[in-house]
Amino acid sequence: MGASVGIGGLIVGISMLVVFSMAITALDAQVATGLDAIESASVPDPSFTVDDVNIAQFAIHEVSMTLGNQGTGYSDGILRANVGSGECGGFSATFTQTGGQIDLGSVVITNHGNCPNSNPPTWTIYDSTGTSVQSPSSQANFSAPVFRQYIYANITNHGSLTLSTDEVWVFYDGEDPETLTASSSLTGSSTNWYSGETRVLHWDDNLSSNTEYERIAFTVGPTTIARATS
């Protein structure tokens, strides 16, 4: 009889230990969940705006010429372009010359512009002030330019957090995801996007894709902001 009581007490004791262990486990889980919630609540979500987005479907990406086509009688100047009767949206480039011949590889594009289409443009060469067309002894001939689609965007971090450009993802029409760091050109060398700072995104796409993007979206953490291109 005493042995039966002892065994019964042991079983009850073991049962109570099991119940106690389960209660401690549940309490630990609740405490961990509560701490995660408190920690999450203490960190604000990223907050930023896409201030503007502009697209240039036929931007002049590169201008070059070959040996023997540099012309003669030039001074250092400015190059502009037209396609048919339409201007190439402010395209402008500078160049230097030696002995009146335009230096190979000296063309530096200062504004990639936006042409009406990808037809070869008509070049106009101005003096260094950009006001007078030059009258050379013999005309220079530029090679057909390389066209690309350019997207420009200004984005501002309005939140209190410093964001990493490695963690901000960019989507073009919901495709081609890449981080801001990997984008073709982003103003500033730092990967830190500070509170109150405006960064400028300059992205170019190979024209062979023949896709005119309509929307650009930025995602970081739980925050996604999209804007139509214009």
Secondary structure, DSSP 8 states (H G I E B T S, - for coil): -HHHHHHHHHHHHHHHHHHHHHHHHHHHHHHHHHHHHHHHHHS----EEEEEEEEEEEEEEE----TT-S-BS--SEEEEEEETTEE-TT-EEEE-EETTEE-TT--EEEE----SSSS--EEEEEETTSSSB---SB-------EEEEEEEEEEEE-SSS-EETTS-EEEETTEEEEETTTSSEESSS-SEE-TT-EEEEEEEEEGGG-----EEEEEETTEEEEEE--
